[in-house]
Amino acid sequence: MTEPVGLIPDELTPTIVRTTLREGRTAEVVAALAQLSPMRRAELFLQLRWPEQKTLLAAANPELSASILADCDSASLRAVLMRMDLPALTPALRLIPPDNLADILLHLPPDTSRQVQDLLDPSLRDEIRKLMTFDPESAGGLMTTRYLSIPDAVTVGKALDLLRAARADAPASYIYVVDVNGRLIGVAPVRGLLLSHARRPVRAIMSADPVRIKATAPREEIVNLFNQYHYVSLPVVDDKERLIGIVTFDDIMAAMRRGEEQIVRGMTGADPREALKETFSAARGRLPWVTVTIAGGLACAFIAGLFRHTLGEMVVLAIFIPVVLAVGESIGSQTISVVLTTLVAGEVRRARVLSFLTKELFIGIVLGGYAGAVVSAASMLWHGSPRLGLMIGAAVFLSVSWAAMLGALIPSLVRGMRIDPIIASGPLVLALTDISTLLVYFGTATLFMNFGR
């Protein structure tokens, strides 16, 4: 029998995994999954059906199961964990980094979350509960509590002994120094410790007053600090300057990647990982957005019907409806994309958000003026009527500028209400843009007609 391509890790798909599992070759699938990158493995796992996920988690060793669960989108694991035999998953759950596990538990119903916590060791359970008190998008919610620190009162030799005894998940290039109350007072490079005399005090080689970030700091502030200092990690302190964790560059990059995927999903209605989905599953995921687009189109048709008297007197208005809608959608979607990407990535400080939005509004007005001038000139050349050309140009200018204003303001207003700005993107807002743009277009034309009489 020909060896199935499903055993080639880089070519694994949900269909290949499903077929191989049905053939009873679970061990081969597990071995192939173990060779994939963590992100690719998690993406593939989430595309499988519940029985297949259960089979793989039961067959995988605790280390592999922990890696799969830790790298999966926490919200997507809700259904998986609610239907799993949780005691059987205990060895894997104990291996998941505390920050990842806290994020997973936040997405579970309270009863299921408590059941999982009861399976953990007391020290890990306390650590998890502490992390769960922070906003998931703050420094406290993104940080890990697995870090290396040493007391300021010890010598270099004693510090090295403490570091050798510590069980670090990854090699560190520098170590945080804390005082007797746990307050962060400095940072010492590992290279400096290794090259210093064993009896030299740690205080003598540390850099005092290192950059730190408050546990309540939002994600955009963390991004700004990483962009400014280019550190591998940043220490997180509480309101009393006590060191409670670190945010790594990988943590913030993962959070930004999740935000970018949300933007793609919100703007297009398509899952960025759709390549792994089956045809009908991928199509089903797009149906809500297609429905919204159809509803928006029908609403636009209804609006055109309301202004049928205006269209009856000036049929040329109908000729430019596709142009108005196309330009309005284009500028609106461009503005929404820029605003959402900037807000999610935290590239603009909160104090400068207003000036950023004002700039986007002016860009929309400039583009609206350009579109109005081009359409106005085309109308004049076509119909030879300057009055008609100016009227249509003004209507295009106002409607397109309005679309740009919606694209800039709606995500910002939604974010100001502490609601995920992603819901203010995609076909839903574009449909709203179409409807309001058409209202402005017809309304402006009607006013011009009445004013000229």
RAWOLIN-V623939 format. One record per residue. N is the residue number from 1. PHI is phi in degrees with one decimal (999 if undefined). PSI is psi in degrees with one decimal (none if undefined). Layout:
n:N phi:PHI psi:PSI
n:N phi:PHI psi:PSI
This chain:
n:1 phi:999 psi:140.6
n:2 phi:-68.9 psi:134.5
n:3 phi:-64.9 psi:126.8
n:4 phi:-68.0 psi:145.7
n:5 phi:-67.9 psi:-13.7
n:6 phi:-62.4 psi:-17.5
n:7 phi:-83.3 psi:-3.8
n:8 phi:-89.9 psi:109.4
n:9 phi:-51.2 psi:-46.0
n:10 phi:-68.4 psi:-13.9
n:11 phi:-109.0 psi:11.0
n:12 phi:-65.7 psi:136.2
n:13 phi:-133.9 psi:163.2
n:14 phi:-54.9 psi:-39.4
n:15 phi:-65.1 psi:-43.2
n:16 phi:-65.3 psi:-43.3
n:17 phi:-61.6 psi:-43.4
n:18 phi:-61.7 psi:-45.1
n:19 phi:-64.3 psi:-43.2
n:20 phi:-66.6 psi:-37.1
n:21 phi:-66.1 psi:-38.4
n:22 phi:-64.3 psi:-28.0
n:23 phi:-80.0 psi:0.1
n:24 phi:80.2 psi:17.1
n:25 phi:-103.2 psi:52.4
n:26 phi:-61.5 psi:-40.8
n:27 phi:-61.1 psi:-35.9
n:28 phi:-68.2 psi:-38.9
n:29 phi:-65.1 psi:-43.8
n:30 phi:-60.9 psi:-43.2
n:31 phi:-62.7 psi:-39.5
n:32 phi:-68.2 psi:-40.6
n:33 phi:-61.5 psi:-37.7
n:34 phi:-63.5 psi:-21.8
n:35 phi:-89.4 psi:-8.6
n:36 phi:-80.8 psi:160.7
n:37 phi:-66.9 psi:151.9
n:38 phi:-54.0 psi:-42.7
n:39 phi:-67.0 psi:-44.6
n:40 phi:-64.4 psi:-38.1
n:41 phi:-65.4 psi:-43.6
n:42 phi:-65.5 psi:-41.7
n:43 phi:-60.9 psi:-43.0
n:44 phi:-65.8 psi:-41.8
n:45 phi:-60.1 psi:-41.6
n:46 phi:-69.8 psi:-18.4
n:47 phi:-86.0 psi:-7.5
n:48 phi:-83.9 psi:162.2
n:49 phi:-80.7 psi:163.5
n:50 phi:-55.5 psi:-49.4
n:51 phi:-59.4 psi:-35.7
n:52 phi:-71.4 psi:-38.9
n:53 phi:-61.8 psi:-43.5
n:54 phi:-62.1 psi:-43.5
n:55 phi:-61.0 psi:-44.6
n:56 phi:-67.2 psi:-42.4
n:57 phi:-65.6 psi:-34.5
n:58 phi:-71.1 psi:-32.1
n:59 phi:-87.1 psi:-26.5
n:60 phi:-75.5 psi:153.5
n:61 phi:-73.5 psi:163.4
n:62 phi:-56.4 psi:-36.2
n:63 phi:-64.4 psi:-44.5
n:64 phi:-68.6 psi:-42.6
n:65 phi:-60.8 psi:-41.7
n:66 phi:-63.3 psi:-40.9
n:67 phi:-63.4 psi:-42.7
n:68 phi:-61.9 psi:-49.1
n:69 phi:-67.3 psi:-37.1
n:70 phi:-68.2 psi:-32.1
n:71 phi:-94.8 psi:-7.2
n:72 phi:-77.2 psi:153.3
n:73 phi:-60.6 psi:124.0
n:74 phi:-58.2 psi:-40.0
n:75 phi:-64.8 psi:-34.3
n:76 phi:-73.6 psi:-18.4
n:77 phi:-81.9 psi:-8.0
n:78 phi:-54.3 psi:-53.7
n:79 phi:-64.6 psi:-35.5
n:80 phi:-64.3 psi:-52.7
n:81 phi:-69.4 psi:-30.3
n:82 phi:-69.3 psi:-20.5
n:83 phi:-109.3 psi:-1.9
n:84 phi:-86.5 psi:159.7
n:85 phi:-79.9 psi:95.4
n:86 phi:-59.7 psi:-42.4
n:87 phi:-56.6 psi:-34.4
n:88 phi:-68.8 psi:-23.6
n:89 phi:-90.0 psi:-3.0
n:90 phi:-53.5 psi:-47.1
n:91 phi:-57.5 psi:-37.5
n:92 phi:-72.6 psi:-41.8
n:93 phi:-61.2 psi:-35.8
n:94 phi:-69.9 psi:-17.0
n:95 phi:-94.1 psi:-10.1
n:96 phi:-74.6 psi:134.0
n:97 phi:-53.8 psi:141.0
n:98 phi:-53.3 psi:-39.9
n:99 phi:-66.7 psi:-38.4
n:100 phi:-67.6 psi:-42.1
n:101 phi:-66.2 psi:-38.8
n:102 phi:-62.0 psi:-40.6
n:103 phi:-64.3 psi:-39.4
n:104 phi:-63.8 psi:-46.1
n:105 phi:-66.0 psi:-29.9
n:106 phi:-64.5 psi:-23.1
n:107 phi:-94.5 psi:1.5
n:108 phi:-98.0 psi:154.7
n:109 phi:-59.1 psi:149.6
n:110 phi:-51.5 psi:-42.4
n:111 phi:-63.7 psi:-44.4
n:112 phi:-67.3 psi:-39.0
n:113 phi:-61.5 psi:-44.3
n:114 phi:-65.1 psi:-36.9
n:115 phi:-62.6 psi:-41.7
n:116 phi:-66.0 psi:-43.3
n:117 phi:-62.3 psi:-35.8
n:118 phi:-65.7 psi:-20.4
n:119 phi:-84.2 psi:-9.8
n:120 phi:-91.0 psi:160.8
n:121 phi:-66.0 psi:147.7
n:122 phi:-53.4 psi:-43.2
n:123 phi:-65.5 psi:-42.4
n:124 phi:-67.4 psi:-37.6
n:125 phi:-62.9 psi:-42.5
n:126 phi:-64.4 psi:-38.7
n:127 phi:-63.8 psi:-43.0
n:128 phi:-63.9 psi:-46.4
n:129 phi:-63.6 psi:-34.1
n:130 phi:-65.4 psi:-43.3
n:131 phi:-66.5 psi:-32.2
n:132 phi:-72.0 psi:-11.3
n:133 phi:-79.5 psi:-14.0
n:134 phi:-92.5 psi:154.5
n:135 phi:-62.4 psi:128.4
n:136 phi:-57.0 psi:-25.2
n:137 phi:-97.8 psi:11.8
n:138 phi:-101.0 psi:174.0
n:139 phi:-61.0 psi:-38.7
n:140 phi:-64.5 psi:-35.8
n:141 phi:-76.9 psi:-25.7
n:142 phi:-94.5 psi:-14.4
n:143 phi:-76.7 psi:162.6
n:144 phi:-112.6 psi:145.6
n:145 phi:-94.7 psi:6.3
n:146 phi:-94.9 psi:98.9
n:147 phi:-147.6 psi:169.9
n:148 phi:-109.4 psi:129.1
n:149 phi:-143.0 psi:155.2
n:150 phi:-135.8 psi:152.5
n:151 phi:-71.5 psi:149.4
n:152 phi:-74.4 psi:-16.3
n:153 phi:-85.1 psi:-6.7
n:154 phi:-89.6 psi:165.9
n:155 phi:-87.1 psi:170.4
n:156 phi:-61.5 psi:-42.0
n:157 phi:-60.8 psi:-44.8
n:158 phi:-66.0 psi:-38.7
n:159 phi:-61.4 psi:-42.5
n:160 phi:-65.7 psi:-36.0
n:161 phi:-63.1 psi:-41.9
n:162 phi:-64.2 psi:-39.4
n:163 phi:-69.5 psi:-36.8
n:164 phi:-66.2 psi:-34.0
n:165 phi:-79.0 psi:-19.2
n:166 phi:-73.5 psi:148.1
n:167 phi:-101.3 psi:85.1
n:168 phi:-83.0 psi:136.7
n:169 phi:-71.2 psi:-27.4
n:170 phi:-149.9 psi:151.6
n:171 phi:-63.1 psi:142.0
n:172 phi:-113.0 psi:149.3
n:173 phi:-98.3 psi:-18.0
n:174 phi:-149.0 psi:157.2
n:175 phi:-121.8 psi:140.0
n:176 phi:-84.8 psi:142.5
n:177 phi:-112.8 psi:129.7
n:178 phi:-124.3 psi:155.4
n:179 phi:-87.1 psi:-172.1
n:180 phi:-64.0 psi:-22.6
n:181 phi:-95.3 psi:5.9
n:182 phi:84.2 psi:7.7
n:183 phi:-78.1 psi:139.0
n:184 phi:-73.1 psi:122.9
n:185 phi:-124.2 psi:-12.8
n:186 phi:-172.9 psi:177.5
n:187 phi:-139.4 psi:136.2
n:188 phi:-120.4 psi:128.2
n:189 phi:-71.1 psi:138.4
n:190 phi:-59.9 psi:-38.8
n:191 phi:-59.1 psi:-40.1
n:192 phi:-64.9 psi:-38.2
n:193 phi:-63.9 psi:-44.1
n:194 phi:-67.4 psi:-30.0
n:195 phi:-93.9 psi:-5.3
n:196 phi:-92.3 psi:160.4
n:197 phi:-67.4 psi:141.6
n:198 phi:-60.2 psi:-30.3
n:199 phi:-89.9 psi:-1.2
n:200 phi:-73.5 psi:136.7
n:201 phi:-68.7 psi:145.5
n:202 phi:-60.4 psi:-34.6
n:203 phi:-57.5 psi:-28.8
n:204 phi:-74.3 psi:-20.9
n:205 phi:-112.9 psi:-6.0
n:206 phi:-81.2 psi:157.6
n:207 phi:-95.2 psi:119.2
n:208 phi:-77.5 psi:157.3
n:209 phi:51.8 psi:60.9
n:210 phi:-72.7 psi:162.2
n:211 phi:-62.8 psi:134.2
n:212 phi:-141.8 psi:169.5
n:213 phi:-135.9 psi:141.1
n:214 phi:-70.2 psi:149.0
n:215 phi:-62.5 psi:-26.7
n:216 phi:-88.4 psi:-1.3
n:217 phi:-63.8 psi:136.0
n:218 phi:-73.6 psi:167.4
n:219 phi:-60.0 psi:-39.7
n:220 phi:-62.4 psi:-33.3
n:221 phi:-68.6 psi:-36.8
n:222 phi:-65.4 psi:-44.0
n:223 phi:-59.8 psi:-43.1
n:224 phi:-61.2 psi:-39.8
n:225 phi:-67.9 psi:-41.3
n:226 phi:-64.0 psi:-40.5
n:227 phi:-65.7 psi:-32.3
n:228 phi:-78.6 psi:-41.6
n:229 phi:-107.2 psi:-16.0
n:230 phi:57.9 psi:39.6
n:231 phi:-83.0 psi:160.8
n:232 phi:-78.4 psi:-32.0
n:233 phi:-152.7 psi:161.7
n:234 phi:-128.5 psi:134.2
n:235 phi:-73.6 psi:144.8
n:236 phi:-112.6 psi:130.8
n:237 phi:-122.9 psi:157.2
n:238 phi:-87.9 psi:-169.5
n:239 phi:-70.3 psi:-10.4
n:240 phi:-106.7 psi:17.3
n:241 phi:66.0 psi:18.8
n:242 phi:-82.8 psi:135.1
n:243 phi:-70.6 psi:123.4
n:244 phi:-123.6 psi:-6.6
n:245 phi:171.7 psi:-175.8
n:246 phi:-137.8 psi:148.2
n:247 phi:-107.2 psi:122.2
n:248 phi:-91.5 psi:160.9
n:249 phi:-61.0 psi:-37.6
n:250 phi:-63.3 psi:-38.1
n:251 phi:-61.2 psi:-47.0
n:252 phi:-72.3 psi:-32.8
n:253 phi:-66.6 psi:-39.4
n:254 phi:-64.3 psi:-41.0
n:255 phi:-64.4 psi:-39.9
n:256 phi:-68.1 psi:-36.2
n:257 phi:-64.8 psi:-40.1
n:258 phi:-62.8 psi:-40.4
n:259 phi:-64.2 psi:-39.6
n:260 phi:-65.1 psi:-39.1
n:261 phi:-64.9 psi:-36.3
n:262 phi:-64.3 psi:-38.0
n:263 phi:-64.3 psi:-45.8
n:264 phi:-60.0 psi:-45.0
n:265 phi:-63.5 psi:-42.2
n:266 phi:-70.3 psi:-38.2
n:267 phi:-74.6 psi:-34.4
n:268 phi:-113.8 psi:-18.9
n:269 phi:79.5 psi:4.1
n:270 phi:-108.2 psi:143.8
n:271 phi:-77.3 psi:125.9
n:272 phi:-58.1 psi:-22.2
n:273 phi:-99.1 psi:24.7
n:274 phi:-63.8 psi:-23.3
n:275 phi:-60.1 psi:-23.9
n:276 phi:-88.2 psi:-9.5
n:277 phi:-86.7 psi:156.8
n:278 phi:-71.7 psi:160.5
n:279 phi:-56.7 psi:-53.1
n:280 phi:-69.7 psi:-32.3
n:281 phi:-66.9 psi:-41.6
n:282 phi:-65.3 psi:-42.2
n:283 phi:-64.4 psi:-40.5
n:284 phi:-62.5 psi:-35.0
n:285 phi:-67.2 psi:-25.2
n:286 phi:-89.5 psi:-14.5
n:287 phi:-55.7 psi:-43.0
n:288 phi:-58.2 psi:-39.0
n:289 phi:-72.3 psi:-37.4
n:290 phi:-63.3 psi:-39.4
n:291 phi:-62.2 psi:-42.7
n:292 phi:-62.7 psi:-40.8
n:293 phi:-64.0 psi:-42.5
n:294 phi:-62.4 psi:-44.3
n:295 phi:-61.6 psi:-40.2
n:296 phi:-64.2 psi:-40.1
n:297 phi:-63.9 psi:-40.9
n:298 phi:-65.2 psi:-37.0
n:299 phi:-64.9 psi:-38.7
n:300 phi:-64.2 psi:-38.6
n:301 phi:-63.8 psi:-38.7
n:302 phi:-63.9 psi:-40.7
n:303 phi:-64.0 psi:-42.2
n:304 phi:-59.6 psi:-36.0
n:305 phi:-66.0 psi:-36.0
n:306 phi:-64.6 psi:-29.7
n:307 phi:-104.1 psi:27.9
n:308 phi:-63.7 psi:-28.7
n:309 phi:-65.1 psi:-44.6
n:310 phi:-62.3 psi:-43.1
n:311 phi:-65.6 psi:-33.6
n:312 phi:-66.0 psi:-37.1
n:313 phi:-81.1 psi:-25.1
n:314 phi:-140.6 psi:80.3
n:315 phi:-60.7 psi:-27.2
n:316 phi:-59.5 psi:-24.7
n:317 phi:-58.2 psi:-38.0
n:318 phi:-65.3 psi:-31.0
n:319 phi:-63.0 psi:-33.4
n:320 phi:-95.5 psi:2.8
n:321 phi:-59.2 psi:-47.3
n:322 phi:-59.1 psi:-35.8
n:323 phi:-65.9 psi:-45.7
n:324 phi:-61.4 psi:-46.9
n:325 phi:-65.9 psi:-42.7
n:326 phi:-64.1 psi:-46.7
n:327 phi:-68.2 psi:-41.0
n:328 phi:-60.5 psi:-45.2
n:329 phi:-64.9 psi:-41.2
n:330 phi:-62.2 psi:-51.2
n:331 phi:-69.1 psi:-39.1
n:332 phi:-61.9 psi:-45.8
n:333 phi:-68.3 psi:-36.8
n:334 phi:-61.5 psi:-45.7
n:335 phi:-65.4 psi:-44.5
n:336 phi:-59.6 psi:-44.4
n:337 phi:-61.2 psi:-45.8
n:338 phi:-64.4 psi:-45.0
n:339 phi:-64.8 psi:-46.6
n:340 phi:-64.1 psi:-45.1
n:341 phi:-61.1 psi:-40.8
n:342 phi:-68.3 psi:-42.9
n:343 phi:-67.4 psi:-43.1
n:344 phi:-68.4 psi:-41.3
n:345 phi:-76.4 psi:-14.5
n:346 phi:69.9 psi:30.5
n:347 phi:-78.8 psi:-9.2
n:348 phi:-125.0 psi:126.7
n:349 phi:-65.6 psi:154.4
n:350 phi:-58.5 psi:-35.4
n:351 phi:-67.0 psi:-20.4
n:352 phi:-106.0 psi:5.8
n:353 phi:-61.5 psi:-41.9
n:354 phi:-61.9 psi:-44.5
n:355 phi:-67.0 psi:-34.9
n:356 phi:-63.9 psi:-45.1
n:357 phi:-66.0 psi:-38.7
n:358 phi:-61.1 psi:-40.8
n:359 phi:-61.9 psi:-44.1
n:360 phi:-63.4 psi:-37.2
n:361 phi:-64.3 psi:-42.8
n:362 phi:-66.7 psi:-36.0
n:363 phi:-61.2 psi:-42.6
n:364 phi:-62.4 psi:-39.9
n:365 phi:-65.8 psi:-42.3
n:366 phi:-61.8 psi:-45.4
n:367 phi:-66.2 psi:-36.8
n:368 phi:-63.8 psi:-40.6
n:369 phi:-62.8 psi:-41.1
n:370 phi:-63.6 psi:-46.9
n:371 phi:-62.0 psi:-42.0
n:372 phi:-62.9 psi:-40.1
n:373 phi:-67.0 psi:-41.9
n:374 phi:-65.1 psi:-47.2
n:375 phi:-65.8 psi:-38.6
n:376 phi:-61.6 psi:-45.2
n:377 phi:-64.0 psi:-41.0
n:378 phi:-63.6 psi:-39.6
n:379 phi:-67.0 psi:-41.1
n:380 phi:-63.2 psi:-43.6
n:381 phi:-66.7 psi:-33.4
n:382 phi:-75.1 psi:-49.9
n:383 phi:-105.5 psi:-9.5
n:384 phi:66.9 psi:23.3
n:385 phi:-120.1 psi:105.0
n:386 phi:-58.6 psi:-40.1
n:387 phi:-61.4 psi:-45.7
n:388 phi:-64.0 psi:-41.8
n:389 phi:-62.4 psi:-42.9
n:390 phi:-65.3 psi:-38.9
n:391 phi:-63.8 psi:-47.9
n:392 phi:-67.1 psi:-39.7
n:393 phi:-61.8 psi:-42.6
n:394 phi:-65.0 psi:-39.5
n:395 phi:-64.3 psi:-41.6
n:396 phi:-65.5 psi:-43.6
n:397 phi:-58.8 psi:-48.9
n:398 phi:-67.0 psi:-42.0
n:399 phi:-68.5 psi:-40.3
n:400 phi:-70.4 psi:-40.4
n:401 phi:-62.2 psi:-37.6
n:402 phi:-63.6 psi:-41.6
n:403 phi:-62.1 psi:-41.4
n:404 phi:-64.8 psi:-38.9
n:405 phi:-64.4 psi:-42.3
n:406 phi:-61.1 psi:-43.3
n:407 phi:-62.1 psi:-30.9
n:408 phi:-85.8 psi:-39.4
n:409 phi:-84.8 psi:-39.2
n:410 phi:-60.7 psi:-51.0
n:411 phi:-59.2 psi:-37.0
n:412 phi:-69.5 psi:-41.5
n:413 phi:-65.1 psi:-42.2
n:414 phi:-63.5 psi:-41.6
n:415 phi:-65.0 psi:-37.1
n:416 phi:-64.3 psi:-25.2
n:417 phi:-88.0 psi:11.5
n:418 phi:61.0 psi:35.0
n:419 phi:-111.1 psi:145.4
n:420 phi:-55.6 psi:118.0
n:421 phi:-66.0 psi:-12.4
n:422 phi:-62.0 psi:-29.8
n:423 phi:-69.1 psi:-13.6
n:424 phi:-94.7 psi:26.7
n:425 phi:-128.4 psi:-177.5
n:426 phi:74.4 psi:-165.5
n:427 phi:-55.2 psi:-31.0
n:428 phi:-61.3 psi:-50.1
n:429 phi:-74.0 psi:-33.5
n:430 phi:-64.9 psi:-35.9
n:431 phi:-64.7 psi:-42.4
n:432 phi:-62.2 psi:-38.7
n:433 phi:-62.6 psi:-44.2
n:434 phi:-58.5 psi:-47.3
n:435 phi:-62.9 psi:-50.3
n:436 phi:-69.1 psi:-35.4
n:437 phi:-62.6 psi:-42.4
n:438 phi:-66.9 psi:-37.8
n:439 phi:-61.7 psi:-44.5
n:440 phi:-64.9 psi:-41.2
n:441 phi:-62.0 psi:-52.5
n:442 phi:-68.8 psi:-38.1
n:443 phi:-63.2 psi:-42.8
n:444 phi:-63.9 psi:-44.4
n:445 phi:-62.2 psi:-40.6
n:446 phi:-63.8 psi:-42.7
n:447 phi:-62.8 psi:-41.5
n:448 phi:-63.5 psi:-41.7
n:449 phi:-63.5 psi:-45.7
n:450 phi:-67.6 psi:-34.3
n:451 phi:-68.9 psi:-30.5
n:452 phi:-81.7 psi:-6.8
n:453 phi:-85.0 psi:none
